[in-house]
Amino acid sequence: MLYITHDLLSARLLADEVLVLDEGRVVESGPTLHVIQNAEAPYTQELLDAIPNPLTIR
């Protein structure tokens, strides 16, 4: 199955492997949890920062 999303939280729940594309170029790839925990590309960091954390919402 190919699942295309900007939501890394849903990708974490559905995918074993992930490719992060920025302007059509692969900037990170690998096992989903590894990419999420070790994100290096600025775009991957932006995607992770977009995930709401209910503990920080006031």
PDBQT receptor file of N, H, CA, C and O in Angstrom, charges set to zero:
ATOM      1  N   MET A   1       0.841  -1.158   0.000  1.00  0.00    +0.000 N 
ATOM      2  CA  MET A   1       0.000   0.000   0.000  1.00  0.00    +0.000 C 
ATOM      3  C   MET A   1       0.895   1.233   0.000  1.00  0.00    +0.000 C 
ATOM      4  O   MET A   1       1.900   1.276   0.710  1.00  0.00    +0.000 OA
ATOM      5  N   LEU A   2       0.540   2.205  -0.776  1.00  0.00    +0.000 N 
ATOM      6  H   LEU A   2      -0.276   2.170  -1.353  1.00  0.00    +0.000 HD
ATOM      7  CA  LEU A   2       1.215   3.495  -0.784  1.00  0.00    +0.000 C 
ATOM      8  C   LEU A   2       0.317   4.478  -0.050  1.00  0.00    +0.000 C 
ATOM      9  O   LEU A   2      -0.848   4.653  -0.409  1.00  0.00    +0.000 OA
ATOM     10  N   TYR A   3       0.858   5.114   0.972  1.00  0.00    +0.000 N 
ATOM     11  H   TYR A   3       1.804   4.972   1.263  1.00  0.00    +0.000 HD
ATOM     12  CA  TYR A   3       0.105   6.067   1.779  1.00  0.00    +0.000 C 
ATOM     13  C   TYR A   3       0.834   7.391   1.723  1.00  0.00    +0.000 C 
ATOM     14  O   TYR A   3       1.984   7.490   2.151  1.00  0.00    +0.000 OA
ATOM     15  N   ILE A   4       0.172   8.415   1.194  1.00  0.00    +0.000 N 
ATOM     16  H   ILE A   4      -0.762   8.335   0.846  1.00  0.00    +0.000 HD
ATOM     17  CA  ILE A   4       0.792   9.733   1.054  1.00  0.00    +0.000 C 
ATOM     18  C   ILE A   4       0.155  10.670   2.061  1.00  0.00    +0.000 C 
ATOM     19  O   ILE A   4      -1.067  10.817   2.091  1.00  0.00    +0.000 OA
ATOM     20  N   THR A   5       0.981  11.311   2.892  1.00  0.00    +0.000 N 
ATOM     21  H   THR A   5       1.974  11.192   2.868  1.00  0.00    +0.000 HD
ATOM     22  CA  THR A   5       0.464  12.190   3.935  1.00  0.00    +0.000 C 
ATOM     23  C   THR A   5       1.523  13.196   4.357  1.00  0.00    +0.000 C 
ATOM     24  O   THR A   5       2.713  13.001   4.110  1.00  0.00    +0.000 OA
ATOM     25  N   HIS A   6       1.083  14.267   4.991  1.00  0.00    +0.000 N 
ATOM     26  H   HIS A   6       0.116  14.425   5.192  1.00  0.00    +0.000 HD
ATOM     27  CA  HIS A   6       1.986  15.197   5.659  1.00  0.00    +0.000 C 
ATOM     28  C   HIS A   6       1.986  14.930   7.155  1.00  0.00    +0.000 C 
ATOM     29  O   HIS A   6       2.718  15.574   7.907  1.00  0.00    +0.000 OA
ATOM     30  N   ASP A   7       1.171  13.988   7.582  1.00  0.00    +0.000 N 
ATOM     31  H   ASP A   7       0.576  13.466   6.972  1.00  0.00    +0.000 HD
ATOM     32  CA  ASP A   7       0.961  13.687   8.998  1.00  0.00    +0.000 C 
ATOM     33  C   ASP A   7       1.841  12.505   9.419  1.00  0.00    +0.000 C 
ATOM     34  O   ASP A   7       1.483  11.350   9.188  1.00  0.00    +0.000 OA
ATOM     35  N   LEU A   8       2.982  12.793  10.030  1.00  0.00    +0.000 N 
ATOM     36  H   LEU A   8       3.273  13.731  10.218  1.00  0.00    +0.000 HD
ATOM     37  CA  LEU A   8       3.891  11.715  10.426  1.00  0.00    +0.000 C 
ATOM     38  C   LEU A   8       3.320  10.858  11.550  1.00  0.00    +0.000 C 
ATOM     39  O   LEU A   8       3.734   9.711  11.718  1.00  0.00    +0.000 OA
ATOM     40  N   LEU A   9       2.381  11.393  12.318  1.00  0.00    +0.000 N 
ATOM     41  H   LEU A   9       2.045  12.325  12.181  1.00  0.00    +0.000 HD
ATOM     42  CA  LEU A   9       1.741  10.593  13.356  1.00  0.00    +0.000 C 
ATOM     43  C   LEU A   9       0.945   9.447  12.726  1.00  0.00    +0.000 C 
ATOM     44  O   LEU A   9       1.046   8.304  13.173  1.00  0.00    +0.000 OA
ATOM     45  N   SER A  10       0.167   9.743  11.707  1.00  0.00    +0.000 N 
ATOM     46  H   SER A  10       0.085  10.671  11.344  1.00  0.00    +0.000 HD
ATOM     47  CA  SER A  10      -0.583   8.672  11.056  1.00  0.00    +0.000 C 
ATOM     48  C   SER A  10       0.359   7.730  10.307  1.00  0.00    +0.000 C 
ATOM     49  O   SER A  10       0.118   6.523  10.256  1.00  0.00    +0.000 OA
ATOM     50  N   ALA A  11       1.424   8.270   9.729  1.00  0.00    +0.000 N 
ATOM     51  H   ALA A  11       1.620   9.250   9.770  1.00  0.00    +0.000 HD
ATOM     52  CA  ALA A  11       2.403   7.417   9.054  1.00  0.00    +0.000 C 
ATOM     53  C   ALA A  11       3.037   6.444  10.049  1.00  0.00    +0.000 C 
ATOM     54  O   ALA A  11       3.281   5.281   9.725  1.00  0.00    +0.000 OA
ATOM     55  N   ARG A  12       3.298   6.930  11.255  1.00  0.00    +0.000 N 
ATOM     56  H   ARG A  12       3.100   7.874  11.518  1.00  0.00    +0.000 HD
ATOM     57  CA  ARG A  12       3.884   6.071  12.295  1.00  0.00    +0.000 C 
ATOM     58  C   ARG A  12       2.966   4.905  12.623  1.00  0.00    +0.000 C 
ATOM     59  O   ARG A  12       3.427   3.795  12.887  1.00  0.00    +0.000 OA
ATOM     60  N   LEU A  13       1.665   5.164  12.605  1.00  0.00    +0.000 N 
ATOM     61  H   LEU A  13       1.291   6.066  12.390  1.00  0.00    +0.000 HD
ATOM     62  CA  LEU A  13       0.704   4.122  12.947  1.00  0.00    +0.000 C 
ATOM     63  C   LEU A  13       0.470   3.137  11.808  1.00  0.00    +0.000 C 
ATOM     64  O   LEU A  13       0.102   1.989  12.054  1.00  0.00    +0.000 OA
ATOM     65  N   LEU A  14       0.679   3.572  10.558  1.00  0.00    +0.000 N 
ATOM     66  H   LEU A  14       0.978   4.505  10.358  1.00  0.00    +0.000 HD
ATOM     67  CA  LEU A  14       0.330   2.742   9.399  1.00  0.00    +0.000 C 
ATOM     68  C   LEU A  14       1.504   2.143   8.648  1.00  0.00    +0.000 C 
ATOM     69  O   LEU A  14       1.349   1.124   7.976  1.00  0.00    +0.000 OA
ATOM     70  N   ALA A  15       2.678   2.758   8.749  1.00  0.00    +0.000 N 
ATOM     71  H   ALA A  15       2.805   3.586   9.296  1.00  0.00    +0.000 HD
ATOM     72  CA  ALA A  15       3.769   2.367   7.861  1.00  0.00    +0.000 C 
ATOM     73  C   ALA A  15       4.972   1.822   8.614  1.00  0.00    +0.000 C 
ATOM     74  O   ALA A  15       5.336   2.315   9.682  1.00  0.00    +0.000 OA
ATOM     75  N   ASP A  16       5.580   0.797   8.034  1.00  0.00    +0.000 N 
ATOM     76  H   ASP A  16       5.285   0.397   7.166  1.00  0.00    +0.000 HD
ATOM     77  CA  ASP A  16       6.836   0.265   8.575  1.00  0.00    +0.000 C 
ATOM     78  C   ASP A  16       8.021   1.081   8.090  1.00  0.00    +0.000 C 
ATOM     79  O   ASP A  16       9.003   1.252   8.812  1.00  0.00    +0.000 OA
ATOM     80  N   GLU A  17       7.927   1.584   6.865  1.00  0.00    +0.000 N 
ATOM     81  H   GLU A  17       7.129   1.444   6.279  1.00  0.00    +0.000 HD
ATOM     82  CA  GLU A  17       8.991   2.372   6.244  1.00  0.00    +0.000 C 
ATOM     83  C   GLU A  17       8.407   3.699   5.795  1.00  0.00    +0.000 C 
ATOM     84  O   GLU A  17       7.225   3.782   5.460  1.00  0.00    +0.000 OA
ATOM     85  N   VAL A  18       9.235   4.740   5.788  1.00  0.00    +0.000 N 
ATOM     86  H   VAL A  18      10.195   4.672   6.060  1.00  0.00    +0.000 HD
ATOM     87  CA  VAL A  18       8.770   6.057   5.377  1.00  0.00    +0.000 C 
ATOM     88  C   VAL A  18       9.825   6.727   4.509  1.00  0.00    +0.000 C 
ATOM     89  O   VAL A  18      11.027   6.549   4.708  1.00  0.00    +0.000 OA
ATOM     90  N   LEU A  19       9.349   7.499   3.545  1.00  0.00    +0.000 N 
ATOM     91  H   LEU A  19       8.373   7.644   3.383  1.00  0.00    +0.000 HD
ATOM     92  CA  LEU A  19      10.192   8.386   2.742  1.00  0.00    +0.000 C 
ATOM     93  C   LEU A  19       9.669   9.790   2.969  1.00  0.00    +0.000 C 
ATOM     94  O   LEU A  19       8.472  10.033   2.821  1.00  0.00    +0.000 OA
ATOM     95  N   VAL A  20      10.527  10.702   3.320  1.00  0.00    +0.000 N 
ATOM     96  H   VAL A  20      11.500  10.505   3.440  1.00  0.00    +0.000 HD
ATOM     97  CA  VAL A  20      10.128  12.096   3.467  1.00  0.00    +0.000 C 
ATOM     98  C   VAL A  20      10.637  12.834   2.242  1.00  0.00    +0.000 C 
ATOM     99  O   VAL A  20      11.835  12.833   1.958  1.00  0.00    +0.000 OA
ATOM    100  N   LEU A  21       9.714  13.468   1.514  1.00  0.00    +0.000 N 
ATOM    101  H   LEU A  21       8.741  13.468   1.744  1.00  0.00    +0.000 HD
ATOM    102  CA  LEU A  21      10.058  14.207   0.314  1.00  0.00    +0.000 C 
ATOM    103  C   LEU A  21       9.950  15.701   0.586  1.00  0.00    +0.000 C 
ATOM    104  O   LEU A  21       9.019  16.156   1.251  1.00  0.00    +0.000 OA
ATOM    105  N   ASP A  22      10.896  16.447   0.075  1.00  0.00    +0.000 N 
ATOM    106  H   ASP A  22      11.652  16.077  -0.465  1.00  0.00    +0.000 HD
ATOM    107  CA  ASP A  22      10.846  17.902   0.124  1.00  0.00    +0.000 C 
ATOM    108  C   ASP A  22      11.060  18.387  -1.301  1.00  0.00    +0.000 C 
ATOM    109  O   ASP A  22      12.126  18.179  -1.881  1.00  0.00    +0.000 OA
ATOM    110  N   GLU A  23      10.047  19.033  -1.861  1.00  0.00    +0.000 N 
ATOM    111  H   GLU A  23       9.181  19.201  -1.389  1.00  0.00    +0.000 HD
ATOM    112  CA  GLU A  23      10.080  19.496  -3.242  1.00  0.00    +0.000 C 
ATOM    113  C   GLU A  23      10.445  18.376  -4.207  1.00  0.00    +0.000 C 
ATOM    114  O   GLU A  23      11.212  18.579  -5.148  1.00  0.00    +0.000 OA
ATOM    115  N   GLY A  24       9.882  17.181  -3.964  1.00  0.00    +0.000 N 
ATOM    116  H   GLY A  24       9.258  17.016  -3.200  1.00  0.00    +0.000 HD
ATOM    117  CA  GLY A  24      10.066  16.048  -4.857  1.00  0.00    +0.000 C 
ATOM    118  C   GLY A  24      11.351  15.263  -4.661  1.00  0.00    +0.000 C 
ATOM    119  O   GLY A  24      11.600  14.295  -5.380  1.00  0.00    +0.000 OA
ATOM    120  N   ARG A  25      12.163  15.664  -3.706  1.00  0.00    +0.000 N 
ATOM    121  H   ARG A  25      11.961  16.450  -3.122  1.00  0.00    +0.000 HD
ATOM    122  CA  ARG A  25      13.425  14.960  -3.439  1.00  0.00    +0.000 C 
ATOM    123  C   ARG A  25      13.355  14.251  -2.101  1.00  0.00    +0.000 C 
ATOM    124  O   ARG A  25      12.829  14.795  -1.130  1.00  0.00    +0.000 OA
ATOM    125  N   VAL A  26      13.886  13.036  -2.048  1.00  0.00    +0.000 N 
ATOM    126  H   VAL A  26      14.313  12.594  -2.837  1.00  0.00    +0.000 HD
ATOM    127  CA  VAL A  26      13.912  12.287  -0.792  1.00  0.00    +0.000 C 
ATOM    128  C   VAL A  26      14.949  12.927   0.122  1.00  0.00    +0.000 C 
ATOM    129  O   VAL A  26      16.122  13.036  -0.236  1.00  0.00    +0.000 OA
ATOM    130  N   VAL A  27      14.499  13.358   1.329  1.00  0.00    +0.000 N 
ATOM    131  H   VAL A  27      13.546  13.270   1.620  1.00  0.00    +0.000 HD
ATOM    132  CA  VAL A  27      15.425  13.962   2.284  1.00  0.00    +0.000 C 
ATOM    133  C   VAL A  27      15.694  13.042   3.467  1.00  0.00    +0.000 C 
ATOM    134  O   VAL A  27      16.696  13.201   4.164  1.00  0.00    +0.000 OA
ATOM    135  N   GLU A  28      14.802  12.078   3.697  1.00  0.00    +0.000 N 
ATOM    136  H   GLU A  28      13.987  11.949   3.131  1.00  0.00    +0.000 HD
ATOM    137  CA  GLU A  28      15.020  11.072   4.742  1.00  0.00    +0.000 C 
ATOM    138  C   GLU A  28      14.256   9.818   4.345  1.00  0.00    +0.000 C 
ATOM    139  O   GLU A  28      13.219   9.892   3.686  1.00  0.00    +0.000 OA
ATOM    140  N   SER A  29      14.776   8.675   4.749  1.00  0.00    +0.000 N 
ATOM    141  H   SER A  29      15.619   8.615   5.284  1.00  0.00    +0.000 HD
ATOM    142  CA  SER A  29      14.071   7.425   4.511  1.00  0.00    +0.000 C 
ATOM    143  C   SER A  29      14.553   6.378   5.498  1.00  0.00    +0.000 C 
ATOM    144  O   SER A  29      15.655   6.462   6.040  1.00  0.00    +0.000 OA
ATOM    145  N   GLY A  30      13.696   5.389   5.716  1.00  0.00    +0.000 N 
ATOM    146  H   GLY A  30      12.801   5.321   5.276  1.00  0.00    +0.000 HD
ATOM    147  CA  GLY A  30      14.062   4.287   6.589  1.00  0.00    +0.000 C 
ATOM    148  C   GLY A  30      12.875   3.820   7.398  1.00  0.00    +0.000 C 
ATOM    149  O   GLY A  30      11.738   4.203   7.125  1.00  0.00    +0.000 OA
ATOM    150  N   PRO A  31      13.138   2.992   8.395  1.00  0.00    +0.000 N 
ATOM    151  CA  PRO A  31      12.064   2.553   9.280  1.00  0.00    +0.000 C 
ATOM    152  C   PRO A  31      11.391   3.779   9.911  1.00  0.00    +0.000 C 
ATOM    153  O   PRO A  31      12.066   4.705  10.362  1.00  0.00    +0.000 OA
ATOM    154  N   THR A  32      10.089   3.772   9.935  1.00  0.00    +0.000 N 
ATOM    155  H   THR A  32       9.540   3.021   9.568  1.00  0.00    +0.000 HD
ATOM    156  CA  THR A  32       9.324   4.946  10.361  1.00  0.00    +0.000 C 
ATOM    157  C   THR A  32       9.755   5.465  11.723  1.00  0.00    +0.000 C 
ATOM    158  O   THR A  32      10.028   6.657  11.866  1.00  0.00    +0.000 OA
ATOM    159  N   LEU A  33       9.821   4.615  12.708  1.00  0.00    +0.000 N 
ATOM    160  H   LEU A  33       9.600   3.647  12.592  1.00  0.00    +0.000 HD
ATOM    161  CA  LEU A  33      10.178   5.055  14.055  1.00  0.00    +0.000 C 
ATOM    162  C   LEU A  33      11.587   5.643  14.091  1.00  0.00    +0.000 C 
ATOM    163  O   LEU A  33      11.833   6.629  14.784  1.00  0.00    +0.000 OA
ATOM    164  N   HIS A  34      12.501   5.044  13.353  1.00  0.00    +0.000 N 
ATOM    165  H   HIS A  34      12.301   4.243  12.789  1.00  0.00    +0.000 HD
ATOM    166  CA  HIS A  34      13.874   5.557  13.308  1.00  0.00    +0.000 C 
ATOM    167  C   HIS A  34      13.909   6.970  12.709  1.00  0.00    +0.000 C 
ATOM    168  O   HIS A  34      14.572   7.859  13.243  1.00  0.00    +0.000 OA
ATOM    169  N   VAL A  35      13.199   7.167  11.609  1.00  0.00    +0.000 N 
ATOM    170  H   VAL A  35      12.660   6.445  11.175  1.00  0.00    +0.000 HD
ATOM    171  CA  VAL A  35      13.180   8.487  10.970  1.00  0.00    +0.000 C 
ATOM    172  C   VAL A  35      12.570   9.516  11.909  1.00  0.00    +0.000 C 
ATOM    173  O   VAL A  35      13.073  10.635  12.015  1.00  0.00    +0.000 OA
ATOM    174  N   ILE A  36      11.495   9.151  12.589  1.00  0.00    +0.000 N 
ATOM    175  H   ILE A  36      11.086   8.243  12.504  1.00  0.00    +0.000 HD
ATOM    176  CA  ILE A  36      10.844  10.089  13.500  1.00  0.00    +0.000 C 
ATOM    177  C   ILE A  36      11.747  10.425  14.691  1.00  0.00    +0.000 C 
ATOM    178  O   ILE A  36      11.825  11.583  15.102  1.00  0.00    +0.000 OA
ATOM    179  N   GLN A  37      12.413   9.438  15.233  1.00  0.00    +0.000 N 
ATOM    180  H   GLN A  37      12.349   8.498  14.899  1.00  0.00    +0.000 HD
ATOM    181  CA  GLN A  37      13.252   9.666  16.418  1.00  0.00    +0.000 C 
ATOM    182  C   GLN A  37      14.595  10.300  16.092  1.00  0.00    +0.000 C 
ATOM    183  O   GLN A  37      15.228  10.885  16.972  1.00  0.00    +0.000 OA
ATOM    184  N   ASN A  38      15.040  10.196  14.847  1.00  0.00    +0.000 N 
ATOM    185  H   ASN A  38      14.526   9.721  14.133  1.00  0.00    +0.000 HD
ATOM    186  CA  ASN A  38      16.367  10.690  14.465  1.00  0.00    +0.000 C 
ATOM    187  C   ASN A  38      16.303  11.645  13.279  1.00  0.00    +0.000 C 
ATOM    188  O   ASN A  38      17.217  11.677  12.456  1.00  0.00    +0.000 OA
ATOM    189  N   ALA A  39      15.247  12.408  13.190  1.00  0.00    +0.000 N 
ATOM    190  H   ALA A  39      14.504  12.382  13.859  1.00  0.00    +0.000 HD
ATOM    191  CA  ALA A  39      15.063  13.318  12.052  1.00  0.00    +0.000 C 
ATOM    192  C   ALA A  39      16.213  14.311  11.966  1.00  0.00    +0.000 C 
ATOM    193  O   ALA A  39      16.578  14.949  12.953  1.00  0.00    +0.000 OA
ATOM    194  N   GLU A  40      16.771  14.428  10.781  1.00  0.00    +0.000 N 
ATOM    195  H   GLU A  40      16.475  13.909   9.979  1.00  0.00    +0.000 HD
ATOM    196  CA  GLU A  40      17.873  15.368  10.555  1.00  0.00    +0.000 C 
ATOM    197  C   GLU A  40      17.499  16.466   9.572  1.00  0.00    +0.000 C 
ATOM    198  O   GLU A  40      17.961  17.600   9.699  1.00  0.00    +0.000 OA
ATOM    199  N   ALA A  41      16.673  16.138   8.599  1.00  0.00    +0.000 N 
ATOM    200  H   ALA A  41      16.298  15.217   8.495  1.00  0.00    +0.000 HD
ATOM    201  CA  ALA A  41      16.309  17.124   7.580  1.00  0.00    +0.000 C 
ATOM    202  C   ALA A  41      15.391  18.189   8.175  1.00  0.00    +0.000 C 
ATOM    203  O   ALA A  41      14.484  17.866   8.942  1.00  0.00    +0.000 OA
ATOM    204  N   PRO A  42      15.615  19.443   7.832  1.00  0.00    +0.000 N 
ATOM    205  CA  PRO A  42      14.756  20.512   8.351  1.00  0.00    +0.000 C 
ATOM    206  C   PRO A  42      13.279  20.292   8.036  1.00  0.00    +0.000 C 
ATOM    207  O   PRO A  42      12.423  20.581   8.873  1.00  0.00    +0.000 OA
ATOM    208  N   TYR A  43      12.966  19.784   6.843  1.00  0.00    +0.000 N 
ATOM    209  H   TYR A  43      13.661  19.549   6.163  1.00  0.00    +0.000 HD
ATOM    210  CA  TYR A  43      11.561  19.572   6.491  1.00  0.00    +0.000 C 
ATOM    211  C   TYR A  43      10.929  18.494   7.367  1.00  0.00    +0.000 C 
ATOM    212  O   TYR A  43       9.769  18.621   7.758  1.00  0.00    +0.000 OA
ATOM    213  N   THR A  44      11.671  17.443   7.678  1.00  0.00    +0.000 N 
ATOM    214  H   THR A  44      12.614  17.340   7.360  1.00  0.00    +0.000 HD
ATOM    215  CA  THR A  44      11.151  16.407   8.570  1.00  0.00    +0.000 C 
ATOM    216  C   THR A  44      10.880  16.998   9.945  1.00  0.00    +0.000 C 
ATOM    217  O   THR A  44       9.869  16.679  10.571  1.00  0.00    +0.000 OA
ATOM    218  N   GLN A  45      11.771  17.851  10.414  1.00  0.00    +0.000 N 
ATOM    219  H   GLN A  45      12.592  18.110   9.906  1.00  0.00    +0.000 HD
ATOM    220  CA  GLN A  45      11.557  18.525  11.698  1.00  0.00    +0.000 C 
ATOM    221  C   GLN A  45      10.292  19.383  11.663  1.00  0.00    +0.000 C 
ATOM    222  O   GLN A  45       9.538  19.412  12.636  1.00  0.00    +0.000 OA
ATOM    223  N   GLU A  46      10.054  20.082  10.549  1.00  0.00    +0.000 N 
ATOM    224  H   GLU A  46      10.666  20.058   9.759  1.00  0.00    +0.000 HD
ATOM    225  CA  GLU A  46       8.833  20.884  10.414  1.00  0.00    +0.000 C 
ATOM    226  C   GLU A  46       7.592  20.007  10.493  1.00  0.00    +0.000 C 
ATOM    227  O   GLU A  46       6.615  20.367  11.150  1.00  0.00    +0.000 OA
ATOM    228  N   LEU A  47       7.626  18.864   9.830  1.00  0.00    +0.000 N 
ATOM    229  H   LEU A  47       8.420  18.571   9.297  1.00  0.00    +0.000 HD
ATOM    230  CA  LEU A  47       6.480  17.947   9.881  1.00  0.00    +0.000 C 
ATOM    231  C   LEU A  47       6.249  17.448  11.301  1.00  0.00    +0.000 C 
ATOM    232  O   LEU A  47       5.107  17.353  11.750  1.00  0.00    +0.000 OA
ATOM    233  N   LEU A  48       7.315  17.133  12.000  1.00  0.00    +0.000 N 
ATOM    234  H   LEU A  48       8.243  17.210  11.636  1.00  0.00    +0.000 HD
ATOM    235  CA  LEU A  48       7.178  16.669  13.381  1.00  0.00    +0.000 C 
ATOM    236  C   LEU A  48       6.679  17.783  14.298  1.00  0.00    +0.000 C 
ATOM    237  O   LEU A  48       5.885  17.534  15.206  1.00  0.00    +0.000 OA
ATOM    238  N   ASP A  49       7.137  18.999  14.065  1.00  0.00    +0.000 N 
ATOM    239  H   ASP A  49       7.782  19.201  13.328  1.00  0.00    +0.000 HD
ATOM    240  CA  ASP A  49       6.688  20.132  14.883  1.00  0.00    +0.000 C 
ATOM    241  C   ASP A  49       5.205  20.436  14.675  1.00  0.00    +0.000 C 
ATOM    242  O   ASP A  49       4.572  21.050  15.534  1.00  0.00    +0.000 OA
ATOM    243  N   ALA A  50       4.654  20.012  13.548  1.00  0.00    +0.000 N 
ATOM    244  H   ALA A  50       5.168  19.513  12.851  1.00  0.00    +0.000 HD
ATOM    245  CA  ALA A  50       3.237  20.260  13.248  1.00  0.00    +0.000 C 
ATOM    246  C   ALA A  50       2.308  19.299  13.982  1.00  0.00    +0.000 C 
ATOM    247  O   ALA A  50       1.096  19.511  14.002  1.00  0.00    +0.000 OA
ATOM    248  N   ILE A  51       2.855  18.249  14.582  1.00  0.00    +0.000 N 
ATOM    249  H   ILE A  51       3.840  18.076  14.566  1.00  0.00    +0.000 HD
ATOM    250  CA  ILE A  51       2.029  17.287  15.325  1.00  0.00    +0.000 C 
ATOM    251  C   ILE A  51       1.675  17.918  16.661  1.00  0.00    +0.000 C 
ATOM    252  O   ILE A  51       2.562  18.239  17.452  1.00  0.00    +0.000 OA
ATOM    253  N   PRO A  52       0.369  18.101  16.923  1.00  0.00    +0.000 N 
ATOM    254  CA  PRO A  52      -0.007  18.704  18.198  1.00  0.00    +0.000 C 
ATOM    255  C   PRO A  52       0.324  17.806  19.386  1.00  0.00    +0.000 C 
ATOM    256  O   PRO A  52       0.156  16.587  19.332  1.00  0.00    +0.000 OA
ATOM    257  N   ASN A  53       0.782  18.417  20.426  1.00  0.00    +0.000 N 
ATOM    258  H   ASN A  53       0.918  19.407  20.470  1.00  0.00    +0.000 HD
ATOM    259  CA  ASN A  53       1.058  17.688  21.665  1.00  0.00    +0.000 C 
ATOM    260  C   ASN A  53       0.042  18.167  22.700  1.00  0.00    +0.000 C 
ATOM    261  O   ASN A  53       0.125  19.306  23.159  1.00  0.00    +0.000 OA
ATOM    262  N   PRO A  54      -0.916  17.314  23.074  1.00  0.00    +0.000 N 
ATOM    263  CA  PRO A  54      -1.963  17.758  23.994  1.00  0.00    +0.000 C 
ATOM    264  C   PRO A  54      -1.432  18.207  25.346  1.00  0.00    +0.000 C 
ATOM    265  O   PRO A  54      -2.129  18.927  26.062  1.00  0.00    +0.000 OA
ATOM    266  N   LEU A  55      -0.237  17.812  25.713  1.00  0.00    +0.000 N 
ATOM    267  H   LEU A  55       0.328  17.227  25.132  1.00  0.00    +0.000 HD
ATOM    268  CA  LEU A  55       0.316  18.211  27.002  1.00  0.00    +0.000 C 
ATOM    269  C   LEU A  55       0.790  19.665  26.995  1.00  0.00    +0.000 C 
ATOM    270  O   LEU A  55       0.944  20.274  28.053  1.00  0.00    +0.000 OA
ATOM    271  N   THR A  56       1.021  20.225  25.795  1.00  0.00    +0.000 N 
ATOM    272  H   THR A  56       0.896  19.730  24.935  1.00  0.00    +0.000 HD
ATOM    273  CA  THR A  56       1.506  21.602  25.740  1.00  0.00    +0.000 C 
ATOM    274  C   THR A  56       0.410  22.598  25.385  1.00  0.00    +0.000 C 
ATOM    275  O   THR A  56       0.657  23.804  25.393  1.00  0.00    +0.000 OA
ATOM    276  N   ILE A  57      -0.788  22.127  25.075  1.00  0.00    +0.000 N 
ATOM    277  H   ILE A  57      -0.989  21.148  25.069  1.00  0.00    +0.000 HD
ATOM    278  CA  ILE A  57      -1.894  23.026  24.751  1.00  0.00    +0.000 C 
ATOM    279  C   ILE A  57      -2.528  23.508  26.037  1.00  0.00    +0.000 C 
ATOM    280  O   ILE A  57      -2.876  22.701  26.899  1.00  0.00    +0.000 OA
ATOM    281  N   ARG A  58      -2.682  24.813  26.175  1.00  0.00    +0.000 N 
ATOM    282  H   ARG A  58      -2.399  25.468  25.475  1.00  0.00    +0.000 HD
ATOM    283  CA  ARG A  58      -3.259  25.385  27.391  1.00  0.00    +0.000 C 
ATOM    284  C   ARG A  58      -4.622  25.925  27.131  1.00  0.00    +0.000 C 
ATOM    285  O   ARG A  58      -5.264  26.447  28.042  1.00  0.00    +0.000 OA
TER     286      ARG A  58
